[in-house]
Amino acid sequence: MKKFLITVLVTFAIIFSCTDNRAEAYDYYLGDYHTGLKAYVMTETLYFESMRTFHATVKAVNSSGRVVDYITYYFDGAPGQPETYSNTQGYSGLVSSGNISRKLFEYAMSVWREKVLNGR
């Protein structure tokens, strides 16, 4: 019985040490909106249809740490064309024209590169 218990414990130790223990969901700080609210992308909401067509949700947080709004951004970019965005607050335009949209796009592209390079 002792040998069985030791074998089970060693097996669990090996399995536990070989698994990837990173949490995939976290909030990534993008910057501040012109209103002073802090913007955090909820990384678990980042969804790619293709490299430049994706969407993600951003939390707008006030100075006391309270979530004021959730804003979903939609990105679209055809080859040879500038990337555009729209969001659930009715804003849209070129990615390069917005502070948060640009930072969200840059973050998403770094995630895409990581997926491609690491096959995730």
C-alpha positions in Angstrom: 0.0 0.0 0.0 2.9 2.3 0.8 4.5 1.7 -2.6 1.2 2.4 -4.3 0.7 5.7 -2.4 4.3 6.8 -3.2 3.8 5.9 -6.9 0.6 8.0 -7.0 2.3 11.0 -5.3 5.3 10.8 -7.6 3.0 10.6 -10.6 1.0 13.7 -9.5 4.3 15.6 -8.8 5.5 14.8 -12.4 2.2 15.8 -14.0 1.9 19.0 -12.0 5.5 20.0 -12.8 5.1 19.4 -16.5 1.9 21.4 -17.0 1.7 25.0 -18.0 0.3 26.8 -14.9 -0.1 30.2 -16.4 -3.5 31.8 -16.1 -4.7 32.9 -19.6 -7.3 35.5 -18.4 -6.1 38.8 -17.0 -6.6 42.5 -17.6 -3.9 44.3 -19.6 -3.6 48.1 -19.1 -3.9 50.1 -22.3 -3.9 53.7 -21.0 -6.4 56.4 -20.1 -9.4 57.6 -22.0 -9.7 61.4 -22.5 -12.3 61.3 -19.7 -9.6 60.1 -17.2 -11.0 56.5 -17.0 -8.4 53.8 -17.2 -8.7 51.2 -20.0 -8.0 47.5 -19.5 -8.5 44.9 -22.2 -10.0 41.7 -20.8 -7.6 39.3 -22.4 -10.0 36.4 -22.4 -12.3 38.3 -24.7 -9.7 38.7 -27.5 -11.0 36.7 -30.4 -9.4 36.5 -33.9 -11.2 35.8 -37.1 -8.0 36.5 -38.9 -4.8 38.4 -38.2 -6.4 41.8 -38.7 -10.0 41.0 -38.1 -10.7 40.5 -34.4 -12.6 41.9 -31.4 -12.0 42.4 -27.7 -13.7 44.0 -24.7 -12.2 46.8 -22.7 -13.1 47.7 -19.1 -13.3 51.4 -18.3 -12.4 51.9 -14.7 -12.6 55.1 -12.6 -10.1 56.4 -10.1 -11.6 54.4 -7.2 -11.2 51.2 -9.2 -14.9 50.7 -10.0 -15.8 49.4 -13.5 -17.9 52.1 -15.2 -18.4 50.5 -18.6 -17.5 47.6 -20.8 -16.7 48.6 -24.4 -16.3 46.0 -27.2 -13.9 47.0 -30.0 -14.1 45.5 -33.5 -11.1 45.7 -35.8 -11.0 45.1 -39.5 -8.1 45.5 -41.9 -7.9 44.4 -45.5 -4.4 43.9 -47.1 -3.1 47.2 -48.3 -5.7 49.2 -46.5 -5.4 51.0 -43.1 -6.8 49.2 -40.1 -10.2 50.5 -38.9 -12.1 50.0 -35.7 -15.6 50.6 -34.3 -16.9 50.1 -30.8 -20.1 49.6 -28.9 -20.1 53.3 -27.8 -20.5 54.3 -31.5 -17.0 55.5 -32.1 -15.2 54.4 -35.3 -12.3 55.4 -37.5 -8.7 54.6 -38.3 -6.8 52.7 -35.7 -4.0 55.2 -35.9 -6.4 58.0 -34.9 -7.3 56.7 -31.4 -5.2 56.3 -28.3 -6.9 53.2 -26.8 -7.8 51.7 -30.2 -4.2 51.9 -31.3 -2.9 50.4 -28.1 -5.4 47.6 -28.2 -4.5 46.9 -31.8 -0.8 46.8 -30.9 -1.5 44.5 -28.0 -3.6 42.2 -30.2 -0.8 42.0 -32.8 1.7 41.0 -30.2 -0.7 38.2 -29.1 -1.1 37.2 -32.7 2.7 37.0 -33.2 3.0 34.9 -30.1 0.3 32.5 -31.4 2.0 32.2 -34.8 5.5 31.8 -33.4 4.5 29.3 -30.7 1.7 27.6 -32.5 -0.9 28.4 -29.9 
